[in-house]
Amino acid sequence: MRILVAEDDPALGSFVRKGLEAEHYAVDVSADGEQARAMAGELDFDLVVLDLNLPRLDGVSILRFLRTRKPSMPILVLTGRTRVEDRVQCLDLGADDYLGKPFSFTELSARIR
């Protein structure tokens, strides 16, 4: 399984990458919204783990883009935005799951499985 992690915090991106690689996933990390959109649009990922607060292009815009270009690609939003309104907006836009930060890696892994 190939996963794109779109996360602007380098330490968190590295933490998620290492944890997922330890579970035998192939992982690419993007710290920039425009780069994440390009990668997700051009390459074949089995899952996108998407932060909403990305530089240059926000996660909601990427979510909208992916739902028009790759409607069946699973998207798990992983963000510090924990308001109910943010969760509902992303789920209404087609996110498959939503996990707030801080989070347990064990829970993230279970949601991915």
N, C-alpha and C positions, 0 to 999 in steps of 0.2 A: 504494500500500500504506500502510495506517495502522497505526502502531506505538505501543503504550503502553510507556513506560520507567518502571518503579517502582524508584526509586533515592533513598535518603535523603541522599546526599552531593551538595549543590548543584553543586559544581564538576564532579563526574563526570557528573551528570545533564545539565548544560549541554554538556559535551564530547561525550557520546553523541548528544544531540539535534542539535547542530551538524553532527557527522559524518554522521548519517543524513539530515538535511535536505539536505546537500550531494550526497547520492546520490539525491535526489528522493523521499524518503519523507516522509509527513506524520507528525509525532511529537508526542505529548503526554507530559508528564513529571509523575509524582506522587512526592512525597517522603514520603508517609504511607501506611501499609498499609491503613487503612480507606478512605481516598480511592481508592487504587488498586483495591481490591476493588469499590467502588461503580462506578467508571468502567469497569472491565473487564466487570462484570456488566450494565451498562446500555447501553454503547455498542458499536458494531461495530468491533473491532480485528482486523487480520489477523495480529497477533503481539503477545505480551507479553514484554518483556525484564524479568525479575523478580529483584530482589535478595532475599536471604533475611532480612537484618537490617534490617527496617523498623520505625519507631516505630508504636505503637498496634495493629499486627497484623502478625505475621511472615509472611514469604514462603511458608513451608510451608503455613500456613493458607489463604493466597490460592490456592496451587496446588491444594489439596484442593477449595476452593470452586469454582474454575473447572472442574475436571475433572467436577464434578457438574452445573454449570450450563451450561457450554459445552465439552463434551468434545472437540470438534474444533478448538478454538482453539489454535494453536501457542504454546508457552511455552518460552522460552529462559532458563534460570537463569544470572544473571551475579552472582557473589558472591565474597566473600573466604573463604568456607568451602571449603577445598580437600581436606578429608579424604575418603577413599574412601567412608566410611560416609554422609557427607552427599550425595555424588554418587549413590550407589546408592539412598538413600531418595527423592531427588527423581525419579530416573528411574523407580523403582518406582511412585511416585505419579502418573506420567504426564507429567513434563517431557519435552519433545522433544529438548532439548539442555542442556548444562551447561558453562559456561565460568568458570574461576576468575580472580580478580583477583590480581595485575595481569594485564592482557590487552593484546593488540595490537588496535587498531581494525581493522586489515586482516583479522585472523582473525574478529572479531565480524561484520564486513561479509560475509565469505565464508560464515559459518554462517547468516546471515540470507537470503542469496541461495539 
